[in-house]
Amino acid sequence: MASNLNVTELDFDQIKENLKNFMKSQSRFKDYDFDGSGLSTLMDVLAYNTHYNAMLAHFALNEAFLDSAQIRGNVVSRAGLLGYTPRSILAPRATVKLVVDVSTYQGTIPSALVVERGTKFNSVVDGVTYTFSALQSQTAILVEEGTTKTYTFDRITIGQGKFRYLSYRVDNEIENQKFQLSDANADTSSLRIRIQENQDSNSFDSYIKFTTLQEIDSTSQVYHLQENSSGFFQIYFGDGIIGKKPLNDNIVNLDYLITDGEAANGANSFTLTTDFPSLTGNINTTVTTLNAASGGTSAETTESIRFNAPITFQAQDRAVTAQDYAAIIQRNFANIESISTWGGEDNIVPDYGKAYLSIKPLIGNTLSDSEKTEIISILSSKNTVSITPEILDPEFTNIELDVIFKYNPALTSRSQQAIESLVTDTILDYNFNQLNKFDGVFRHSELLSLVDNSDPAITSSTIRPFMYKNITAGTVKADNTFSLTYAGKFMVKKGNDYTLESTPFKIGGIDHFFGDLPIENSTNRKVMIYKVSDSANQVVVPDAGLIDTINGVITLNNFVVDVPTEIRITIAPDSLDIAPKRNQIINIEASRVLASGSIDQIAYSGPSGTLDYTTTSRLR
């Protein structure tokens, strides 16, 4: 028996057994029955106490590190040590033009009209009415043209939600006084901080959010933002050395949007609901939507904080590497579902001195011009002077799938049509969960496994992927120049088979198609246009573009069509796996998933089924 207590065990039963062995090794307890009801209960208490303390120490140690912490407050605290502030819930934002017509107004008409911060607009999304508020005050001058008198506000940025106004009194007797935003759904990007000398003062000092120590001194009017352990955001000010320190009895005024987040994304029709105090009579207002509401999202998740905080810390608020650009943009710009950044040296044709980035927004496929301008502004003070950032829209490569599977009808109650529908749904779920982002790789074996497991009756499956893009050709040759970049190399067919396929288009009232021919001593191929005459392909335009099979680029030119026509250009990838690069995004088009099932004659009928068993060719 052990003469020393073993302290390495954590399991309750083993702790208890160690205690019993230790006690039995002591001469004074050698005649005791430790399995008896009384002593056994005491052993249980000692073992439980030891077990609880061990678990507490284990949990406490886990919570001390960003990677292992599970409580959000601890994750936020560890991220704060890296200078990272979690993103709050964000309101969808829209841009509108407002025209106020006072031609029939009876009364004094002011020379200028102001839309105040907080002016309200309404919009209906999916039957629910949401309030939007102007984020900044804006002034318009009266314009008179004949009998028409109008005020025009060209661009008003509005955010979904209503403004909450809070006031706090500064008490420097409270050490490290902080002022809390009292709403869990507060959009901190709309936060405005103003300080009055006292409650009777009519003047305000505006404070801006602290972002860098550069040019910060004892008079800098900055505030600091952090999330507290309760999940609410709070602000605090400088200490009089790094940032200005408010004085006793100063009044801190906070106002910010309380929003519903992503619920109002897509709002595109707005009505002004706030009256103008200086105009109380008959006026007409017209609201024109310039940009529909987008960018609304829920608060940053714990896992997102855990991932982004170290990356942002590495960037140190300067853009040098491609990863730095991504980290800075994700921290300061919200309307991001997926982002890709790369240096100009990594382009197909190197472009030194450029940093490229592409963003797929939360709503839609591309950013608006104003959002692109905002991102360039964010980077302007952080990137190397010799590097010019450039934003490219995402390029989508659509995937068409031939899905052929065999099944054993004895193992399922589903019909063949029902299994085909199930397979299609499985593929579309894979598209939603794994693709449609810059790092979304089409993994052939992974999708095959999902198809095989979608129903126990499926015995085998084959998936043939094809890449395609659509162009709209017109009747003017100069406008028919297209450069199509696909997400992967092309498979080159041997012999006289065409590598490229297209849907028909009319030239001279006859259906024509794109095809291709090899170029001697080159991996490239020449695109041509042909028609079918007497069951044979007749070349009509011998030089209509070029196929770069290595870089996955198809160039089309030198042709016209009778009427504007959408043409689908399809080509097989060189690999069954398709990996996007740079600004490429892969998408499986639902309407182009062609699932076809047949009975597995061998699994169903045994050896006699071998006579009717067929296999699927690699190519169509």
Phi, psi and omega per residue, in radians:
M1 nan 2.682 -3.091
A2 -1.301 2.330 3.070
S3 -1.574 -0.296 3.085
N4 -2.029 2.523 -3.119
L5 -1.270 2.236 3.096
N6 -1.398 2.095 -3.049
V7 -1.914 0.244 -3.091
T8 -1.628 -0.201 -3.086
E9 -1.430 2.532 3.120
L10 -2.047 -0.385 -3.111
D11 -1.305 2.457 -3.056
F12 -0.992 -0.873 -3.079
D13 -1.073 -0.687 -3.137
Q14 -1.254 -0.626 3.065
I15 -1.071 -0.809 -3.139
K16 -1.086 -0.747 3.141
E17 -1.120 -0.673 3.091
N18 -1.108 -0.710 3.120
L19 -1.120 -0.752 3.134
K20 -1.100 -0.793 3.140
N21 -1.096 -0.688 3.121
F22 -1.137 -0.778 -3.133
M23 -1.145 -0.691 -3.137
K24 -1.153 -0.447 -3.130
S25 -1.325 -0.230 3.124
Q26 -1.490 2.283 -3.051
S27 -1.075 -0.585 -3.094
R28 -1.207 -0.320 -3.116
F29 -1.969 0.280 -2.980
K30 -1.208 -0.371 3.126
D31 -1.716 0.088 -3.102
Y32 -1.418 2.556 3.065
D33 -1.720 1.736 -3.072
F34 -1.353 -0.126 3.059
D35 -1.657 -0.033 3.071
G36 -1.190 2.816 -3.003
S37 -1.052 -0.747 -3.082
G38 -1.216 -0.954 -3.118
L39 -1.175 -0.569 3.110
S40 -1.090 -0.677 3.110
T41 -1.139 -0.735 3.105
L42 -1.101 -0.690 3.084
M43 -1.081 -0.679 3.101
D44 -1.066 -0.787 -3.133
V45 -1.073 -0.801 3.135
L46 -1.109 -0.723 -3.123
A47 -1.176 -0.751 3.107
Y48 -1.076 -0.761 -3.133
N49 -1.055 -0.792 3.102
T50 -1.110 -0.746 -3.140
H51 -1.079 -0.794 3.141
Y52 -1.085 -0.766 3.141
N53 -1.116 -0.681 3.115
A54 -1.127 -0.763 3.127
M55 -1.138 -0.697 3.120
L56 -1.071 -0.775 3.116
A57 -1.113 -0.682 3.133
H58 -1.113 -0.829 -3.140
F59 -1.129 -0.738 -3.123
A60 -1.071 -0.697 3.130
L61 -1.183 -0.708 3.096
N62 -1.033 -0.761 -3.067
E63 -1.254 -0.154 -3.123
A64 -1.461 -0.130 -3.070
F65 -2.168 2.500 -3.095
L66 -1.076 -0.694 -3.066
D67 -1.165 -0.579 -3.006
S68 -1.914 -0.213 -3.123
A69 -1.082 2.447 -3.132
Q70 -1.948 -0.497 3.119
I71 -1.362 2.236 -3.050
R72 -0.989 -0.711 -3.124
G73 -1.026 -0.634 3.123
N74 -1.288 -0.675 3.078
V75 -1.074 -0.769 3.128
V76 -1.096 -0.720 -3.131
S77 -1.123 -0.760 3.122
R78 -1.162 -0.659 3.091
A79 -1.140 -0.601 3.115
G80 -1.075 -0.566 3.093
L81 -1.154 -0.356 3.086
L82 -1.674 0.139 3.128
G83 1.344 0.435 -3.065
Y84 -1.922 2.275 3.071
T85 -1.939 2.163 -3.132
P86 -1.052 2.634 3.100
R87 -1.389 2.370 3.093
S88 -1.380 3.086 2.940
I89 -1.032 2.533 -3.094
L90 -2.130 2.398 -3.140
A91 -1.418 2.438 2.968
P92 -1.051 2.473 -3.127
R93 -2.146 2.499 3.124
A94 -2.327 2.812 3.075
T95 -2.111 2.258 -3.099
V96 -2.261 2.774 2.992
K97 -1.933 2.281 -3.114
L98 -2.052 2.182 3.049
V99 -2.028 2.159 3.125
V100 -1.889 1.994 -3.101
D101 -1.717 2.055 -3.127
V102 -2.023 0.457 -3.088
S103 -1.055 -0.588 -3.101
T104 -1.798 0.186 -3.083
Y105 -1.234 2.321 3.115
Q106 -1.808 1.861 -3.115
G107 2.521 -3.080 -3.128
T108 -1.273 2.223 -3.133
I109 -1.797 2.087 -3.131
P110 -1.200 2.705 3.138
S111 -1.282 -0.357 3.127
A112 -2.475 2.646 -3.116
L113 -2.250 2.478 -3.069
V114 -2.066 2.254 2.917
V115 -1.639 1.929 -3.063
E116 -1.353 2.704 2.965
R117 -0.989 2.231 -3.105
G118 1.760 -0.115 3.069
T119 -0.990 2.332 -2.939
K120 -1.755 2.511 3.026
F121 -2.267 2.654 3.077
N122 -2.004 2.617 3.035
S123 -2.588 2.629 -3.123
V124 -1.972 2.210 3.098
V125 -2.227 2.089 -3.138
D126 0.931 0.698 3.070
G127 1.445 -0.018 -3.131
V128 -1.903 2.319 3.136
T129 -1.538 2.229 3.124
Y130 -2.070 2.520 3.086
T131 -1.658 2.310 3.028
F132 -2.001 2.571 -3.105
S133 -2.224 2.469 3.082
A134 -1.144 2.320 -3.055
L135 -1.511 -0.366 3.125
Q136 -2.446 2.622 3.040
S137 -1.243 2.590 -3.120
Q138 -2.586 2.487 -3.081
T139 -2.020 2.434 3.072
A140 -2.208 2.511 -3.139
I141 -1.633 2.503 3.094
L142 -1.135 2.267 3.091
V143 -2.060 2.195 -3.137
E144 -1.978 2.150 3.075
E145 -2.264 1.724 -3.050
G146 1.179 -2.163 3.126
T147 -1.607 -0.019 -3.112
T148 -1.601 2.272 3.134
K149 -2.246 2.096 -3.056
T150 -2.447 2.710 2.913
Y151 -2.007 2.328 -3.124
T152 -2.148 2.101 3.034
F153 -1.783 1.845 -2.957
D154 -1.180 -0.742 -3.101
R155 -2.484 1.887 3.065
I156 -1.970 2.126 3.072
T157 -1.533 2.168 -3.114
I158 -2.120 2.551 3.130
G159 -2.143 2.547 -3.101
Q160 -1.262 2.241 3.103
G161 2.299 3.096 3.094
K162 -2.047 2.626 -3.117
F163 -1.414 2.386 3.002
R164 -1.845 2.360 -3.109
Y165 -2.019 2.189 3.134
L166 -2.239 2.583 3.079
S167 -2.316 2.391 3.102
Y168 -2.261 2.585 3.051
R169 -1.700 2.332 -3.139
V170 -1.323 2.273 3.077
D171 -2.310 1.729 -3.070
N172 -1.295 -0.043 2.993
E173 -1.236 -0.378 3.089
I174 -1.520 2.040 -3.103
E175 -1.238 2.332 3.140
N176 0.956 0.865 -3.132
Q177 -1.111 2.341 3.132
K178 -2.199 2.663 -3.058
F179 -2.122 2.078 -2.965
Q180 -1.635 2.430 2.931
L181 -1.412 2.062 -2.888
S182 -1.478 0.221 -3.115
D183 -2.172 2.277 3.131
A184 -1.167 -0.468 -3.133
N185 -1.783 0.690 3.085
A186 -1.460 2.280 3.084
D187 -1.552 1.802 -3.055
T188 -1.247 -0.297 3.105
S189 -1.220 -0.306 3.110
S190 -1.719 0.048 -3.039
L191 -1.159 2.335 3.047
R192 -2.169 2.291 -3.113
I193 -2.033 2.154 3.084
R194 -2.356 2.486 -3.099
I195 -2.133 2.285 3.038
Q196 -1.724 2.643 3.081
E197 -1.107 -0.724 3.044
N198 -2.760 3.114 -3.030
Q199 -1.204 -0.276 3.133
D200 -1.653 -0.115 -3.093
S201 -1.312 2.537 3.104
N202 -1.834 0.026 -3.136
S203 -1.894 2.627 -3.093
F204 -2.252 2.503 2.962
D205 -1.825 2.166 -3.123
S206 -1.556 2.408 3.139
Y207 -1.997 2.543 3.122
I208 -1.972 2.804 -3.097
K209 -1.262 2.377 3.107
F210 -1.236 2.275 3.104
T211 -2.226 -0.503 -3.085
T212 -2.674 2.685 3.102
L213 -1.339 -0.201 -3.099
Q214 -1.037 2.191 3.082
E215 1.099 0.397 3.075
I216 -1.664 2.244 3.092
D217 -2.368 -2.903 -3.041
S218 -1.217 -0.249 -3.122
T219 -1.829 -0.002 -3.087
S220 -1.230 2.199 -3.099
Q221 -1.573 1.456 -3.107
V222 -2.206 2.710 3.024
Y223 -2.214 2.767 3.130
H224 -1.949 2.481 -3.104
L225 -2.088 2.404 3.081
Q226 -2.657 2.746 3.036
E227 -1.669 2.313 -3.124
N228 -1.585 3.137 -3.054
S229 -1.177 -0.288 3.121
S230 -1.563 -0.048 3.124
G231 1.593 0.069 3.092
F232 -1.728 2.639 3.062
F233 -1.500 2.602 3.105
Q234 -2.486 2.729 3.135
I235 -2.096 2.720 2.997
Y236 -2.602 2.914 -3.003
F237 -2.036 3.096 -3.121
G238 -1.177 3.030 -3.087
D239 -1.802 0.222 -3.110
G240 1.565 -0.111 3.064
I241 -1.992 -0.927 3.010
I242 -1.871 1.601 -3.089
G243 1.658 2.553 -3.110
K244 -1.205 2.402 3.127
K245 -1.774 2.123 3.115
P246 -1.071 2.658 -3.123
L247 -1.589 2.841 3.063
N248 -0.961 2.429 3.099
D249 1.255 0.039 2.922
N250 -1.083 2.647 3.136
I251 -1.893 2.117 3.110
V252 -1.643 2.065 -3.136
N253 -1.865 2.178 3.105
L254 -2.030 2.408 2.933
D255 -2.489 2.460 -3.029
Y256 -2.789 2.832 3.121
L257 -1.420 2.393 2.903
I258 -1.782 2.042 -2.922
T259 -2.175 2.833 3.047
D260 -1.675 0.100 3.069
G261 1.189 -2.331 -2.980
E262 -1.225 -0.183 -3.064
A263 -1.033 -0.560 -3.061
A264 -1.728 0.171 3.048
N265 -1.017 2.428 3.120
G266 1.658 -0.129 3.104
A267 -1.016 2.247 -3.056
N268 -2.407 0.181 3.090
S269 -2.406 2.161 -2.990
F270 -2.243 2.609 3.098
T271 -2.261 2.283 3.094
L272 -1.238 2.280 -3.127
T273 -2.074 -0.117 -3.139
T274 -1.698 2.318 3.089
D275 -1.415 2.727 3.042
F276 -1.620 2.175 -3.102
P277 -1.025 -0.548 -3.089
S278 -1.491 -0.092 3.141
L279 -2.280 1.835 -3.060
T280 -1.970 0.124 -3.092
G281 -1.877 -2.533 -3.042
N282 -1.477 1.871 3.074
I283 -2.295 2.732 3.089
N284 -2.089 2.361 3.125
T285 -2.111 2.423 3.092
T286 -2.182 2.154 3.138
V287 -1.926 2.101 3.109
T288 -1.932 2.237 -3.133
T289 -1.411 2.119 3.075
L290 -1.599 -0.724 3.071
N291 -2.398 2.184 3.113
A292 -1.122 2.777 -3.098
A293 -1.140 2.319 3.116
S294 -2.716 2.952 3.065
G295 1.586 -0.056 3.098
G296 -1.223 2.358 -3.140
T297 -2.712 2.799 3.124
S298 -1.333 2.970 -3.135
A299 -1.095 2.706 -3.112
E300 -1.079 2.363 -3.115
T301 -1.367 2.857 3.119
T302 -1.056 -0.744 -3.135
E303 -1.144 -0.621 3.100
S304 -1.147 -0.705 3.094
I305 -1.082 -0.777 -3.117
R306 -1.051 -0.626 -3.117
F307 -1.389 -0.768 -2.979
N308 -1.420 -0.527 -3.051
A309 -1.035 -0.847 3.130
P310 -1.131 -0.626 -3.133
I311 -1.144 -0.754 3.124
T312 -1.126 -0.668 3.111
F313 -1.102 -0.720 3.120
Q314 -1.102 -0.629 -3.124
A315 -1.183 -0.501 3.124
Q316 0.945 0.593 3.079
D317 1.048 0.506 3.030
R318 -2.395 2.500 -3.069
A319 -1.752 1.836 3.099
V320 -2.109 -0.983 3.115
T321 -1.592 2.914 3.109
A322 -1.054 -0.637 3.126
Q323 -1.154 -0.586 3.085
D324 -1.069 -0.773 3.135
Y325 -1.022 -0.790 -3.125
A326 -1.105 -0.762 -3.103
A327 -1.111 -0.762 -3.111
I328 -1.161 -0.749 -3.127
I329 -1.155 -0.753 3.141
Q330 -1.113 -0.528 -3.137
R331 -1.334 -0.562 -3.001
N332 -1.922 -0.109 -3.107
F333 -2.345 2.303 -2.935
A334 -1.698 -0.514 -2.970
N335 -1.377 1.137 -3.071
I336 -2.290 2.143 2.939
E337 -1.690 -0.672 3.125
S338 -2.660 2.564 -3.099
I339 -2.410 2.503 3.072
S340 -2.324 2.338 3.106
T341 -2.300 2.535 3.116
W342 -2.782 2.774 3.132
G343 -1.480 2.701 -3.128
G344 -1.053 -0.430 3.127
E345 -1.188 -0.265 -3.129
D346 -1.683 0.085 3.054
N347 -1.211 2.840 3.059
I348 -1.003 -0.809 2.963
V349 -1.853 1.898 -3.047
P350 -0.927 2.408 -3.141
D351 -2.292 1.474 -3.039
Y352 -1.211 2.564 -3.130
G353 1.550 0.130 3.130
K354 -2.112 2.561 2.956
A355 -2.097 2.084 -3.065
Y356 -1.767 2.518 3.048
L357 -2.517 2.593 3.127
S358 -2.403 2.395 -3.066
I359 -2.258 2.276 2.936
K360 -1.695 2.028 -3.081
P361 -1.317 2.973 3.136
L362 -1.150 -0.631 3.128
I363 -2.083 2.258 -3.131
G364 1.423 -3.041 -3.071
N365 -1.903 -0.293 -3.097
T366 -2.393 2.721 3.065
L367 -1.361 2.681 3.037
S368 -1.359 2.874 3.128
D369 -1.058 -0.675 -3.134
S370 -1.159 -0.626 3.107
E371 -1.199 -0.662 3.095
K372 -1.125 -0.712 3.104
T373 -1.089 -0.697 3.131
E374 -1.094 -0.717 -3.126
I375 -1.170 -0.768 3.102
I376 -1.056 -0.653 3.111
S377 -1.133 -0.689 3.113
I378 -1.060 -0.687 -3.066
L379 -1.440 -0.284 -2.964
S380 -1.029 -0.593 -3.101
S381 -1.738 0.098 -3.024
K382 -2.108 -0.347 -3.085
N383 -1.635 2.833 3.116
T384 -1.094 2.423 -3.043
V385 -1.013 -0.619 -3.058
S386 -1.405 -0.073 -3.111
I387 -1.885 2.288 3.128
T388 -1.863 2.053 3.099
P389 -1.335 2.482 3.124
E390 -2.399 2.368 -3.085
I391 -1.798 2.201 3.071
L392 -1.955 2.490 3.059
D393 -1.248 2.623 3.077
P394 -1.091 2.542 3.030
E395 -1.937 2.177 -3.076
F396 -1.711 2.237 2.965
T397 -1.812 1.986 -3.140
N398 -1.435 2.495 -3.125
I399 -1.946 2.253 3.028
E400 -1.861 2.316 -3.046
L401 -2.127 2.267 2.882
D402 -1.692 2.001 -3.097
V403 -1.995 1.958 -3.117
I404 -2.056 2.173 -3.111
F405 -2.371 2.766 3.050
K406 -2.034 2.594 -3.103
Y407 -2.512 2.763 3.109
N408 -1.794 1.882 -3.064
P409 -1.133 -0.279 3.127
A410 -1.282 -0.231 -3.068
L411 -1.831 0.129 -3.105
T412 -2.608 2.660 3.041
S413 -1.685 -0.071 -3.129
R414 -1.363 2.599 3.024
S415 -1.356 2.929 3.108
Q416 -1.063 -0.704 3.137
Q417 -1.108 -0.683 -3.137
A418 -1.166 -0.671 3.112
I419 -1.189 -0.686 3.091
E420 -1.062 -0.723 3.105
S421 -1.139 -0.700 3.110
L422 -1.106 -0.736 3.118
V423 -1.094 -0.756 3.115
T424 -1.064 -0.772 3.121
D425 -1.089 -0.678 3.121
T426 -1.075 -0.735 -3.139
I427 -1.174 -0.699 3.141
L428 -1.205 -0.587 3.035
D429 -1.116 -0.704 3.095
Y430 -1.082 -0.732 3.115
N431 -1.058 -0.756 -3.103
F432 -1.184 -0.717 -3.026
N433 -1.494 -0.554 -2.995
Q434 -1.947 -0.469 -3.055
L435 -1.883 -2.815 -3.131
N436 1.037 0.576 3.013
K437 -2.620 2.859 -2.994
F438 -1.153 -0.483 3.117
D439 -1.806 0.370 3.140
G440 -1.498 1.785 -3.101
V441 -1.629 2.288 3.027
F442 -1.370 1.881 -3.110
R443 -1.816 1.916 -3.013
H444 -1.057 -0.818 -3.088
S445 -1.163 -0.627 3.125
E446 -1.122 -0.758 3.134
L447 -1.196 -0.668 3.075
L448 -1.026 -0.742 3.140
S449 -1.094 -0.711 3.125
L450 -1.140 -0.710 3.112
V451 -1.127 -0.797 -3.131
D452 -1.069 -0.588 -3.093
N453 -1.590 -0.038 -3.091
S454 -1.213 -0.433 3.078
D455 -2.613 2.354 -3.110
P456 -1.051 -0.357 -3.093
A457 -1.372 -0.320 -3.113
I458 -1.267 2.171 -3.091
T459 -1.753 -0.490 3.116
S460 -2.839 2.824 -3.140
S461 -2.665 2.709 3.066
T462 -2.321 2.388 3.111
I463 -2.205 2.168 3.082
R464 -1.912 1.912 3.131
P465 -1.567 2.507 3.036
F466 -2.353 2.490 3.110
M467 -1.754 2.462 3.088
Y468 -2.588 2.724 3.017
K469 -2.405 2.724 3.132
N470 -1.888 2.442 3.006
I471 -2.181 2.741 3.035
T472 -2.018 1.839 -3.116
A473 -1.506 2.550 -3.110
G474 -2.077 -2.980 -3.049
T475 -1.662 0.054 3.115
V476 -1.993 2.144 -3.048
K477 -1.043 -0.696 -3.086
A478 -1.099 -0.440 -3.131
D479 -1.522 -0.168 -3.056
N480 -1.719 1.043 3.042
T481 -2.126 2.073 -3.051
F482 -2.278 2.414 3.023
S483 -2.126 1.957 -3.043
L484 -1.935 2.058 3.111
T485 -1.818 2.118 -3.123
Y486 -1.755 2.825 -3.092
A487 -1.544 1.135 3.098
G488 2.565 2.850 3.076
K489 -1.203 2.822 -3.125
F490 -1.779 2.527 3.009
M491 -1.466 2.241 -3.117
V492 -1.718 2.113 3.109
K493 -1.367 2.635 -3.091
K494 -1.606 2.834 3.131
G495 1.273 -2.491 -3.095
N496 -1.679 0.124 3.129
D497 -1.224 2.461 -3.138
Y498 -1.378 2.367 3.043
T499 -1.327 -0.608 -3.067
L500 -1.812 2.495 3.057
E501 -2.226 2.707 3.089
S502 -2.552 2.809 2.980
T503 -1.386 2.776 -3.044
P504 -1.248 2.704 3.026
F505 -2.529 2.621 -3.017
K506 -1.548 2.260 2.928
I507 -2.300 2.080 -3.078
G508 1.100 0.524 3.108
G509 1.355 0.097 -3.094
I510 -2.061 2.487 3.105
D511 -1.142 2.277 3.060
H512 -2.175 2.853 -3.100
F513 -2.476 2.752 2.981
F514 -1.535 2.471 3.009
G515 -2.466 -2.966 -3.132
D516 -2.674 2.773 -3.126
L517 -2.353 2.594 3.129
P518 -1.207 2.693 3.021
I519 -1.934 2.217 -3.048
E520 -1.030 2.335 3.107
N521 1.047 0.575 3.137
S522 -2.559 2.576 3.037
T523 -1.422 -0.225 3.088
N524 -1.342 2.824 3.102
R525 -2.323 2.630 -3.108
K526 -1.642 2.289 3.089
V527 -1.471 2.389 3.065
M528 -2.353 2.924 3.109
I529 -2.022 2.324 -3.116
Y530 -2.349 2.855 2.999
K531 -2.241 2.817 3.140
V532 -1.700 2.096 -3.140
S533 -2.304 2.147 -3.112
D534 0.926 0.781 3.090
S535 1.135 0.300 3.109
A536 -2.225 2.597 3.125
N537 -1.418 2.149 -3.127
Q538 -1.993 2.084 -3.113
V539 -1.218 2.232 -3.136
V540 -1.854 -0.811 3.088
V541 -2.088 1.838 -3.030
P542 -1.259 -0.398 -3.098
D543 -2.310 1.624 -3.098
A544 -2.091 0.326 3.108
G545 2.544 -2.915 -3.050
L546 -2.534 2.512 3.041
I547 -1.960 2.073 3.026
D548 -1.645 1.683 -3.002
T549 -1.231 -0.438 -3.098
I550 -1.369 -0.801 -3.097
N551 -1.599 -0.065 3.079
G552 1.232 0.745 -3.103
V553 -2.154 2.324 3.050
I554 -2.054 2.177 3.074
T555 -1.902 2.276 3.136
L556 -2.134 2.412 3.111
N557 -2.893 -3.103 2.985
N558 1.085 0.770 3.077
F559 -2.715 2.769 3.042
V560 -2.385 2.743 3.109
V561 -2.142 2.858 -3.089
D562 -1.140 -0.797 -3.136
V563 -2.368 2.671 3.100
P564 -0.914 2.236 -3.007
T565 -2.421 2.370 3.005
E566 -1.479 2.205 -3.078
I567 -2.097 2.283 3.088
R568 -1.661 2.180 -3.135
I569 -1.856 1.976 -3.041
T570 -2.015 2.474 3.137
I571 -2.663 2.601 -3.111
A572 -1.522 2.402 3.089
P573 -1.283 2.681 3.127
D574 -1.208 -0.505 3.136
S575 -2.081 2.675 3.071
L576 -1.281 -0.387 2.992
D577 -1.593 2.434 -3.115
I578 -2.197 2.070 -3.090
A579 -2.026 2.143 -3.140
P580 -1.276 2.704 3.059
K581 -2.295 2.667 3.084
R582 0.920 -2.020 -3.054
N583 -1.742 0.390 -3.140
Q584 -1.479 2.477 3.036
I585 -2.311 2.366 -3.124
I586 -1.717 2.371 3.130
N587 -2.421 2.242 3.030
I588 -1.496 2.040 -3.111
E589 -1.372 2.126 -3.043
A590 -0.996 -0.706 -3.084
S591 -1.272 -0.173 -3.109
R592 -1.942 0.322 3.011
V593 -1.629 1.907 -3.056
L594 -1.868 1.606 -3.103
A595 -1.612 2.258 -3.105
S596 -2.404 2.157 -3.127
G597 -1.954 2.744 3.057
S598 -2.610 2.758 -3.094
I599 -1.266 2.333 3.042
D600 -1.378 1.740 -3.013
Q601 -1.140 -0.589 -3.138
I602 -1.228 -0.815 3.134
A603 -1.128 -0.566 -3.065
Y604 -1.506 -0.719 -3.009
S605 -1.935 -0.107 -3.123
G606 1.406 -2.727 -3.074
P607 -0.973 -0.536 -3.135
S608 -1.146 -0.334 -3.126
G609 -1.389 -0.151 -3.117
T610 -1.114 -0.440 -3.115
L611 -1.205 -0.515 -3.077
D612 -1.837 0.075 -3.066
Y613 -1.368 2.276 3.138
T614 -2.124 2.680 3.089
T615 -1.992 2.935 -3.062
T616 -1.849 2.312 3.125
S617 -1.292 2.696 3.125
R618 -1.141 -0.657 -3.094
L619 -1.937 2.833 3.111
R620 -1.194 nan nan
